């Protein structure tokens, strides 16, 4: 798979006119604070904490949020053109003659500040799940208030309509939801021939989905390569596969670094699991290992805390203590990987609270512009960075389940 150039994120908030006749200047439409500083909780509809936790993590993934906001949503009302505004607008009154410099100074009323921006209203029936996500992000980022809560009912309704697995009242898996959401966005964008995702390839040219690179691919996609070495003829064969999130096995009292090392450890293929070598034209013993060939811009690292236990014949939760760093380098890369020493910074943690996979609760810890914050559905509380290790696991506070890292460059 080709190595793509790094994307230069160019944040931009699409402007929504408050009237089909009068279009305010962009300065009047801008939110009172930047999107990163918004603190809006999400209402829980009984069992939707799995979605709330992932949505908060994605909102605070600034390059993802920015690309979603500047994407073209063909379902949104189209602002009138300049010609339409001319036809619809009443004839303006004649302008008063210009004042001379010696005229009286302006009064307080004449220099009064503009009215506060009008909040964006969330459509009740978005046509796609991506449109529902974009509308939710728009509502939060353009809201005149800095803090508050919002009921993501339109998004949840569209989610249930899109996938029956999320329609019941059972406890859902946050990682499975993340995986479904990213793949669904890809599907909807690629199915829309006219969609523009606002991305740039570094050459100044717009990059749309016609090239197969959606905003999801540009941010989350990486490439794994499986290298298999025949122990008879020493021939090495490799097979590439792309990923949007990386799932790793965990062990008790370990670390993310140790788990990644184990992920790329050599595995012997022998006895019933022998490898068919094309050079030898037969089954042979072989050595297999998995490495990262292309590093993603945003790394969603899934700790596999739920596994099937044969003796009890059901899934159980592994509440193991797994330490995770605030800065991470993926050392398990192929020899010719581009920028193998790329540095990642942790910006969000989805935490599972509870003793089993079929029940419990999800919260999200995000790195805001001034401090770390805990989003527990509609509640938001600050947290000191020194307190985050209590979410390593083996604690009533909960266990880190999905870690979100963003490349520093």
N, C-alpha and C positions, 0 to 999 in steps of 0.2 A: 504493500500500500504506500502511496506517495506521501512524503512528509510535507505538510502544509505550513505556510508561513504563519507566524504568530499574528494574531488579530489585534489591531489597535482599537481599543474600546473608545467609542465616541458618544458619551451619554447625551441623550436628547429626549425631551418630553414632548410628545405630539400635542399640539394645541387643539382644544375643543371649543369652538365658538359658543358663546352663551346665547346667541340669537342668530337666526338665519339672515338677519338684516345688518346688525351691528357686530362687527368683529373687533374684539379688544386687542390691544397690543400684546405681544408675548410677555412683556414684563408684568402685565396685570394678570396673566393667566398662570404665572409660575407659583408653585407652592411656597408657603412662608418659610419652610426649611427644605433642605435637600432630602431626597428620598431615603438616604441612609439614616437620617435622624428621626424618621417616623417610627412611632411605637404604637402599633395597633394590634390588639389581641384579636383572636378569632373565636367566635362562638362555637361551642360543641353541641352537636345535635344528637347526643346520646352515646355515639360510638365513633365520632369522627376526629378524635385526637390524633389518629394515625395520619390523616390528611393535613390537619392543622400544623403538626410538627414539621412535615416536609415542606409545606407552603412557606412557613416562616424561614426555613433554611434557604429555600430558593430565592425568596425576596431579598434576603441579605447577601446573596451571591450577586454582587453589584454588576458584573458583566452580563450575567444572565438576565437580571431584571432590566438593565438598560436596553438590551437587544429585544426583549419582549415588548417594552414600552414603545420603541421606535419601529416595531414591525407594522406592516400594513395589515389592518383588519378590514377585509372587504365587507364584513357584516355590519360595520359601524356606519352611522349616517354620514353621508358625504357633505362636507361644508360647501356652500354655494360658491361658484366661481366669481371672479371679479365682474364679469359681464352680468351674471344673475344678480349680484348685489346691486349693480347699477340700475337694473330694471325694477328690483323690489324696493329699493330705498326711495323715500320721498325726496323731492327736490330740496337740497339744502338751502337754508337762508343765506342771503348775501353776507359776505364777510365784512366785519366792521373795518374802517380805515385803520392802518397801523398807527400806533401811538408814537409820539415823539419821545425822545429820551427824557425830556423835561416833564412829561406827564406824571400824574400821581403814582406812587408805588401800589403794587397789588395788595388787595385786602386778604385777610385770613381765609375767607370763603373761596377766593379765587385760587389760592394755592393749597386747598384742602387735599389730603391724600386720596388716592383712588379707592373705590369700594373694595372690600375683600373679595378674593377670587371665588367663583362659584364652584362648589364641589362637583366632581364627576359622579354621575348617577350610574349605578351598575344595571345593565340590562337584565331583565328577569328571565329571558329565554335566549341565551347565547346559542348560536348555531353549532359551535364546536367547543371542545374542551379547551383548546388553546385560546379561543376567544373569551371563554369564561375566566381563564387564568389572567389574561391580559386586562380584562375589565376590573378584576379584583386588584391587580397591581396598580392600575390607573387610579382607582378610588383611593387607595392608601397614599400613593405618591403625590397626588394632586389635592389631597384634603387640606383645607385651611387650618385644621387643628394639627398639633404635633403628636397628640396622644388620643387614644380612644379604643373602640372595639367595633368590629364589623361582623355581620352574620354572612358567611360565604355560602348562602343557600343556593344561589344560582349555579355556583361551581359544583357543589355537592349533588344537586339535582342532575346536572349534565353528566357528572361522573357515574351516577347510578344508571342513567340512561345509556351511557356508553358501554358499561360493563356490569353484567348482572352479579358478578362476584361481590360487588360493593353495595348491593341493595339491601341486604339483611341487616340485622341488629347485632351480628356476631363481631367479636374483636378481630380487627384486620391488622395486617403486617405492614409497617411503615416502609420497609425496604421494597416489598412487592409493589406497593403503591407508587413509590418513586420510579421503579423500573417501568411500570405500566404507563405512568404519566409521560416520561421522557420519550418512550417509543410511540405513544399516541400522538404527541406533538409532532414528531418526525413524520408520522403517517399523514397527519392532517396538512402539514405544510407541503409535503411532497405531492399531495393530491390536489393542491391549489396551484395551478399553473401561473397565476398572476401574483402569487405571494412574494413579498419582499421582506427579508428579515432584518434589514438595516445593517448588515454586516459589511465589512470591508476586508479586502485581501491584502491591503498594504500598498496596492498600486493606485488607489484612488477610485477604483472601479467598484460599483455595487456588485455584491455577490448574492445571488438569489438561489432559490431551491432548484432551479433548472440545472444547476451544476451538481446537484446531489448533496450539497453541503448546507444543511440547515443550521440554525443557531445552536441546536442541541449537539450536532456533530462538532461544530467549531469549538465548543467548550468542553464537553464531557467525553468525547470519543478518544480512546487510546487504542493501541494495538498490542496484543500478546502474540508471542511466537513460541510454538512448542518444538523444541529441538530433540530429535531422537538419534542416538549414535549406535549403530550396529556394532556389537562387540566382536563380531567375526571379521568383518571387512573394514571397520572403522568409518564407514560412510555415514555422514550426518545429513539427515533430511529435516526440513522444517515446514511448519504449517502455521499460517497467520490467522488470527481471528480478532475482530474488533470488540471493544467493550465500552459501555457507558458508565458502569460502576464496577469496582473490583471487590470480589468477595474472597475473604481469607479465613481459614480455620484458625481457631484460638486454643490456647492451652492455659491451664491454671498458673497464676503468678507469672505471667509473661508480659511481653510488650509488643506494640505494633511492629517495631523493627524486627524482633525475633520471629513474629508470625510471617512477616514478609520474607524473611530468610528461609523459613520452612516452606513457604509457598513456592520458592524457586529451587528447593533442594532436589537433588537427583533422585529419581525413582527407577528401580530395577524392574525390567519387564522380562519375566522368566516363567518357566513351567507353563501353566495354562494361559498366561498373559504374554506370551512371546510376540515379538514384533515381526511383521512380514517385511523383509528387506527386498527391495526391487533389485538391488545389485546382486544379492545372493540368490534371488528367486526362491525364497523360502522363509519359514518362520525361524527367527533367530533371537537369542537373548540380546537385550539392548538396554541402553541407559537413556532415560527421558527426563527433561527438565523444562520448566516454564519460565520465560523471561519476558520483560516488557520491551517492546520494540519502538513504540511511539508513546511518549508521555502526553497525557491530556492536559489541557489548560486548567481544568477544574477536576479534582480527584474526589469522587464519592467512594469512600472506603467502607465496605460493609463487613462488620465483624459477625461471623456466623455463630450466633448465640443459641440458635434453635436447631436441634438435631434429633433424628429418630433413634429411640432407644429400643433395641431388639428385645431385651428381657421384659420390658413393660409394654411393648408394642404401641408406643405413642411418642409424640414429640415432647421433648423436655427443654427447659431453658438452662443454658450454661451461664451462670452468674459469675464466671471467672473474673478475677482481677486482671485486667489487661491495661497496662499503662500506655498512654498515647502522648506524643510530643506536640508542642505548639508549633514547631517547625520540623519539616520532614524532607528528606531526600530519598528518592527511590533508587537504591543502589543496585537492585536486581534487574539491570537492563542489559541488552545485547551489547556486544563490543562496539558496534558502529552506530549506536543510538545517537540521535541528535540532542545535544545539550543534556548529557546523562546526569550532570550535577545540578540540575534544576532544583531550586528551592521552593518548597510549598509552605504556606502559612495556614494554620487552622482558623476557620471563621465560623463554623457551626457544628453542633453536636446534637444528634437526635438520640434521646435517652429513653430506654424502656424501663418502666417501673412495674414490678410484679414478679411472681414466682414461676409463671408458665407462659407458653406461647398463645394460649387460647383466652387469656384474660390479662388485665393490667392497664397501663396508662402510658402515654407518650408525652414528653415535653421536649422543648428545644432550647439549647443554650447558644446564643449568637454573640458575635463580637461586634458591638456597635461602634460608632465613631469615637465615643468617649469612655465606654466601659462595656463589660460583658453583661448580658441580660438573659434572664430565664423567662421564656414564653410558655406558660401553662394555660393553653386555650386562651380565654379572655384576660387572664391575669398576667402581669408583667412585673418582674422584680429584678433589681440589680444583683450581681454576684461578683465577688472578688475573684480575680484570676487564681489566687492561692487556694480557693475553695473548690475549684473544678476537679482536682484529683479525686474527690470523694465519689465521682461518677466513673472511676475506673472499673468498678464492679465490686461484688461481695459486700454490698452495702444497701441498707433500706432506701437510700436516696435514689438508687437506680443504677443501671449499667449502660454505658455508651454503646450504641447499636450501629449508627451510621455516622462516620466522621467526614466532614467536608473540608477539603484543603484547596486553596487557590494558589496557582503559581505566582511568585512574586513579580516576575517580568510580564 
